[in-house]
Amino acid sequence: MKLTLTAVLCLLFYYLPCQSTYHFPGGASIQSLCGISVLLEGPETSYLNPASTAAIKANTAIDASGGQLPGLSNLLQPGIGIIHKIKGSVLGLSISRNGVSEFRYTQLGLSYARPLLKNMDIGVRLNAGSLRIKDYGSALQFSIDLGFTGSINKISSLGFYVTYPAYTTASKSLAIPLRLAAAYGYKANTKTKMILEIEKIEDRTISPKIGFVYQPITALEIRLSTDFMRTMAGWGMGYRLKHNTLMTSYTYHRDLGGLLGISLQWMK
């Protein structure tokens, strides 16, 4: 069983660096939303749409996260993201790792974001990644992320996010694909937010996603989501105490089973 899962994960690598098929950096905060990436608002934005980092209300935000696939003990997805505001601009740093001991991908990202217009933010990230396959060697990958977010009114927002593969020493079948994503966010009230996202990855069909974030009280947050094309569903629950938030999640995939996630965040 372990060898079978390892083989499946190797085949899925073509999509891993773009936070797509099943494994997402950012642990529970992102897995609970099935990889929705454009209009997030917490420290988890350090891994995804760089423009969204400008929405962080704190001066400094940190995310430490991880994921675990039951039955495959050496599949760990550690990640750490840091966001810091400096004179109207926002700097971000993220480090994440996906895969297993036989097949893993490590990525470092550096981002910069700032307001472009009154109701629009722009951000860019430079990514450097290392792909290592046991007994076959390693390859380097470089990509660029560009994102926009904008408010339509007090309850609606739009966003766009693209990952462009700049350079790789890997074969074409393992190179980072071009990825586009657009999203619409709607806040029904101060407690409830809905995100609709459409994702298009090179050589793949369009993937629609929907996620809900519900905060019944200040200290509690509940997340629900689904990815229609990949037949995925995500659940998450977060507990906030002063500047700290702990979130756990369970994401179900039709073919690979369940992924457990955890995120610990700090903002001040």
LINLINFEN-V748438 format. One record per residue. N is the residue number from 1. RES is the residue in three letters. PHI is phi in radians with two decimals (* if undefined). OMEGA is omega in degrees with one decimal (999 if undefined). BURIAL is b if it has 9 or more other C-alpha atoms within 8 Angstrom, else e. Layout:
<<N & RES & PHI & OMEGA & BURIAL> <N & RES & PHI & OMEGA & BURIAL>>
This chain:
<<1 & MET & * & 179.9 & e> <2 & LYS & -1.08 & 179.7 & e> <3 & LEU & -1.15 & 179.0 & e> <4 & THR & -1.11 & 179.4 & e> <5 & LEU & -1.12 & 177.8 & b> <6 & THR & -1.07 & 179.2 & b> <7 & ALA & -1.10 & 179.5 & e> <8 & VAL & -1.10 & -179.7 & e> <9 & LEU & -1.13 & 176.9 & b> <10 & CYS & -1.11 & 179.6 & b> <11 & LEU & -1.15 & -178.1 & e> <12 & LEU & -1.45 & -175.9 & b> <13 & PHE & -1.01 & -177.3 & b> <14 & TYR & -0.90 & -177.1 & b> <15 & TYR & -1.92 & -172.7 & b> <16 & LEU & -1.09 & -174.8 & b> <17 & PRO & -1.08 & -179.1 & b> <18 & CYS & -1.75 & 175.8 & b> <19 & GLN & 0.91 & -169.7 & b> <20 & SER & -2.09 & -164.4 & b> <21 & THR & -1.07 & -173.4 & e> <22 & TYR & -2.56 & -174.6 & b> <23 & HIS & -1.88 & -176.4 & b> <24 & PHE & -2.24 & 172.7 & b> <25 & PRO & -1.17 & 178.9 & b> <26 & GLY & 1.84 & 174.0 & b> <27 & GLY & 0.99 & -171.7 & b> <28 & ALA & -1.09 & -176.3 & b> <29 & SER & -1.09 & -179.5 & b> <30 & ILE & -1.81 & 179.1 & b> <31 & GLN & -1.10 & 179.7 & b> <32 & SER & -1.14 & 178.2 & b> <33 & LEU & -1.91 & 176.6 & b> <34 & CYS & 0.94 & 175.8 & b> <35 & GLY & 1.42 & 172.8 & b> <36 & ILE & -0.96 & -165.1 & b> <37 & SER & -2.26 & -168.3 & b> <38 & VAL & -1.57 & -170.6 & b> <39 & LEU & -2.04 & 174.6 & b> <40 & LEU & -1.31 & -173.3 & b> <41 & GLU & -2.24 & -176.4 & b> <42 & GLY & -1.73 & 178.8 & e> <43 & PRO & -1.04 & 178.5 & b> <44 & GLU & -1.12 & 177.1 & b> <45 & THR & -1.12 & 178.6 & b> <46 & SER & -1.09 & 179.8 & b> <47 & TYR & -1.66 & -168.0 & b> <48 & LEU & -2.10 & -174.5 & e> <49 & ASN & -0.98 & -176.5 & b> <50 & PRO & -1.12 & 179.6 & b> <51 & ALA & -1.12 & -178.2 & b> <52 & SER & -1.20 & 178.4 & b> <53 & THR & -1.13 & -179.7 & b> <54 & ALA & -1.22 & -179.6 & b> <55 & ALA & -1.47 & -179.8 & e> <56 & ILE & -1.09 & -178.0 & b> <57 & LYS & -1.43 & -179.4 & e> <58 & ALA & -1.45 & 175.4 & e> <59 & ASN & -1.32 & 178.8 & b> <60 & THR & -2.39 & 179.1 & b> <61 & ALA & -2.41 & -179.1 & b> <62 & ILE & -2.30 & 176.0 & b> <63 & ASP & -2.19 & 172.5 & b> <64 & ALA & -2.13 & -169.9 & b> <65 & SER & -2.55 & 177.0 & b> <66 & GLY & -2.93 & 178.1 & b> <67 & GLY & -2.44 & -177.8 & b> <68 & GLN & -2.55 & 176.1 & b> <69 & LEU & -1.65 & -179.5 & b> <70 & PRO & -0.98 & 179.8 & e> <71 & GLY & 1.62 & 178.9 & e> <72 & LEU & -2.33 & -166.2 & b> <73 & SER & -1.12 & -177.7 & e> <74 & ASN & -1.63 & 173.0 & e> <75 & LEU & -1.56 & 177.0 & b> <76 & LEU & -2.11 & -179.4 & b> <77 & GLN & -2.11 & 179.3 & b> <78 & PRO & -1.25 & 176.7 & b> <79 & GLY & -2.73 & 174.2 & b> <80 & ILE & -2.45 & 179.3 & b> <81 & GLY & -2.29 & -179.0 & b> <82 & ILE & -2.30 & 178.3 & b> <83 & ILE & -2.21 & -178.8 & b> <84 & HIS & -2.52 & 179.7 & b> <85 & LYS & -1.61 & 177.8 & b> <86 & ILE & -2.42 & 174.1 & e> <87 & LYS & 0.88 & 175.9 & e> <88 & GLY & 1.51 & 176.6 & e> <89 & SER & -1.86 & -179.1 & b> <90 & VAL & -2.22 & 177.2 & b> <91 & LEU & -1.82 & -179.1 & b> <92 & GLY & -2.39 & 176.5 & b> <93 & LEU & -2.37 & 177.8 & b> <94 & SER & -2.46 & 175.0 & b> <95 & ILE & -2.35 & -178.6 & b> <96 & SER & -2.51 & 177.7 & b> <97 & ARG & -2.41 & 177.9 & b> <98 & ASN & -2.17 & 171.7 & b> <99 & GLY & 1.93 & -179.5 & b> <100 & VAL & -2.19 & -176.2 & b> <101 & SER & -1.09 & -179.4 & e> <102 & GLU & -1.41 & -172.2 & b> <103 & PHE & -2.71 & -175.6 & b> <104 & ARG & -2.43 & -179.3 & b> <105 & TYR & -2.30 & 179.2 & b> <106 & THR & -2.02 & -176.2 & b> <107 & GLN & -2.32 & 174.3 & b> <108 & LEU & -2.01 & 179.8 & b> <109 & GLY & -2.20 & 175.4 & b> <110 & LEU & -2.14 & -174.0 & b> <111 & SER & -2.19 & 176.6 & b> <112 & TYR & -2.47 & -179.7 & b> <113 & ALA & -2.50 & 176.9 & b> <114 & ARG & -2.87 & 174.5 & b> <115 & PRO & -1.13 & 177.1 & b> <116 & LEU & -1.72 & 174.8 & e> <117 & LEU & -2.29 & -178.5 & e> <118 & LYS & -1.02 & -176.5 & e> <119 & ASN & -2.07 & -178.0 & b> <120 & MET & -2.47 & 176.5 & b> <121 & ASP & -2.05 & 178.2 & b> <122 & ILE & -2.27 & 178.8 & b> <123 & GLY & -2.63 & 178.6 & b> <124 & VAL & -2.39 & 177.6 & b> <125 & ARG & -2.32 & 173.0 & b> <126 & LEU & -1.84 & -176.7 & b> <127 & ASN & -2.02 & 172.6 & b> <128 & ALA & -2.20 & -175.9 & b> <129 & GLY & -2.25 & 178.0 & b> <130 & SER & -2.20 & 176.4 & b> <131 & LEU & -1.76 & 179.7 & b> <132 & ARG & -2.21 & 177.0 & b> <133 & ILE & -2.08 & -176.4 & b> <134 & LYS & -1.00 & 178.7 & e> <135 & ASP & 1.26 & 179.1 & e> <136 & TYR & -2.14 & 178.8 & e> <137 & GLY & 1.87 & -174.7 & e> <138 & SER & -2.40 & 178.5 & e> <139 & ALA & -2.57 & 178.7 & b> <140 & LEU & -1.80 & 178.3 & b> <141 & GLN & -2.35 & 175.1 & b> <142 & PHE & -2.23 & 179.9 & b> <143 & SER & -2.52 & 179.9 & b> <144 & ILE & -2.21 & 174.5 & b> <145 & ASP & -1.84 & 176.0 & b> <146 & LEU & -2.31 & -177.2 & b> <147 & GLY & -2.46 & 175.3 & b> <148 & PHE & -2.32 & 169.4 & b> <149 & THR & -2.39 & -179.5 & b> <150 & GLY & -2.65 & 178.5 & b> <151 & SER & -1.68 & 174.2 & b> <152 & ILE & -1.45 & 175.6 & b> <153 & ASN & -2.72 & -175.5 & e> <154 & LYS & -1.19 & -175.2 & e> <155 & ILE & -2.05 & -176.1 & b> <156 & SER & -2.22 & 178.6 & b> <157 & SER & -2.59 & 178.2 & b> <158 & LEU & -2.28 & 177.5 & b> <159 & GLY & -2.69 & 179.7 & b> <160 & PHE & -2.49 & -174.3 & b> <161 & TYR & -2.60 & -179.7 & b> <162 & VAL & -2.29 & 171.5 & b> <163 & THR & -1.98 & -177.7 & b> <164 & TYR & -1.95 & 177.8 & b> <165 & PRO & -1.28 & -175.8 & b> <166 & ALA & -1.63 & -175.7 & e> <167 & TYR & -2.83 & 175.3 & e> <168 & THR & -2.70 & 172.7 & b> <169 & THR & -1.78 & 179.1 & e> <170 & ALA & -1.50 & 176.0 & b> <171 & SER & -1.19 & -177.2 & e> <172 & LYS & -1.02 & -177.1 & e> <173 & SER & -1.20 & -179.5 & e> <174 & LEU & -1.94 & -178.6 & e> <175 & ALA & -1.29 & 176.6 & b> <176 & ILE & -1.10 & 179.7 & b> <177 & PRO & -1.48 & 171.6 & b> <178 & LEU & -1.19 & -178.6 & b> <179 & ARG & -2.33 & 176.5 & b> <180 & LEU & -2.16 & 177.1 & b> <181 & ALA & -2.58 & 177.0 & b> <182 & ALA & -2.29 & -174.8 & b> <183 & ALA & -2.52 & 175.0 & b> <184 & TYR & -2.17 & 179.4 & b> <185 & GLY & -1.99 & -178.6 & b> <186 & TYR & -2.37 & 177.7 & b> <187 & LYS & -1.79 & -178.8 & b> <188 & ALA & -1.14 & 177.1 & b> <189 & ASN & -2.81 & -176.7 & e> <190 & THR & -1.22 & -176.5 & e> <191 & LYS & -1.81 & -170.1 & b> <192 & THR & -2.21 & 175.8 & b> <193 & LYS & -2.34 & 176.6 & b> <194 & MET & -2.08 & 177.2 & b> <195 & ILE & -2.21 & 173.2 & b> <196 & LEU & -1.89 & -177.8 & b> <197 & GLU & -2.29 & 175.0 & b> <198 & ILE & -2.03 & -177.2 & b> <199 & GLU & -2.06 & 175.9 & b> <200 & LYS & -2.25 & 176.7 & b> <201 & ILE & -1.90 & -179.4 & b> <202 & GLU & -0.81 & 177.8 & e> <203 & ASP & 1.19 & 177.4 & e> <204 & ARG & -2.24 & 177.4 & e> <205 & THR & -1.29 & 179.2 & e> <206 & ILE & -1.14 & -177.5 & b> <207 & SER & -2.07 & 174.8 & b> <208 & PRO & -1.53 & 178.9 & b> <209 & LYS & -2.35 & 174.2 & b> <210 & ILE & -2.47 & -179.5 & b> <211 & GLY & -2.41 & 178.6 & b> <212 & PHE & -2.22 & 175.0 & b> <213 & VAL & -2.10 & -176.6 & b> <214 & TYR & -2.19 & -177.9 & b> <215 & GLN & -2.15 & -176.7 & b> <216 & PRO & -1.12 & 175.0 & e> <217 & ILE & -2.38 & -176.1 & e> <218 & THR & -1.02 & -173.9 & e> <219 & ALA & -1.51 & -173.0 & e> <220 & LEU & -2.22 & 176.9 & b> <221 & GLU & -2.34 & 179.9 & b> <222 & ILE & -2.11 & 180.0 & b> <223 & ARG & -2.19 & 176.6 & b> <224 & LEU & -2.37 & -178.5 & b> <225 & SER & -2.82 & 171.9 & b> <226 & THR & -2.66 & 173.7 & b> <227 & ASP & -2.01 & -170.8 & b> <228 & PHE & -1.19 & -175.7 & b> <229 & MET & -1.22 & -176.7 & e> <230 & ARG & -1.61 & -178.9 & b> <231 & THR & 0.91 & 179.1 & b> <232 & MET & -2.16 & 174.6 & b> <233 & ALA & -2.50 & -177.9 & b> <234 & GLY & -2.23 & 176.0 & b> <235 & TRP & -2.31 & 177.6 & b> <236 & GLY & -2.66 & 176.9 & b> <237 & MET & -2.44 & -179.2 & b> <238 & GLY & -2.15 & 178.2 & b> <239 & TYR & -2.16 & -176.5 & b> <240 & ARG & -1.93 & 176.4 & b> <241 & LEU & -2.34 & -176.7 & e> <242 & LYS & 0.98 & -176.5 & e> <243 & HIS & -1.59 & -173.1 & e> <244 & ASN & -1.96 & 175.7 & b> <245 & THR & -2.36 & 175.1 & b> <246 & LEU & -2.00 & -179.9 & b> <247 & MET & -2.21 & 174.4 & b> <248 & THR & -2.13 & -177.4 & b> <249 & SER & -2.60 & 171.4 & b> <250 & TYR & -2.41 & -179.7 & b> <251 & THR & -2.04 & -177.6 & b> <252 & TYR & -1.83 & 176.7 & b> <253 & HIS & -2.07 & -175.7 & b> <254 & ARG & -0.98 & -174.4 & e> <255 & ASP & -1.68 & -171.9 & e> <256 & LEU & -1.78 & 179.5 & e> <257 & GLY & 1.57 & -172.6 & e> <258 & GLY & -1.87 & 176.6 & b> <259 & LEU & -2.09 & 176.7 & b> <260 & LEU & -1.62 & -179.6 & b> <261 & GLY & -2.36 & 177.0 & b> <262 & ILE & -2.51 & 176.1 & b> <263 & SER & -2.44 & 173.1 & b> <264 & LEU & -2.12 & -175.0 & b> <265 & GLN & -2.15 & 178.2 & b> <266 & TRP & -2.39 & 179.0 & b> <267 & MET & -2.39 & 176.1 & b> <268 & LYS & -2.74 & 999 & e>>
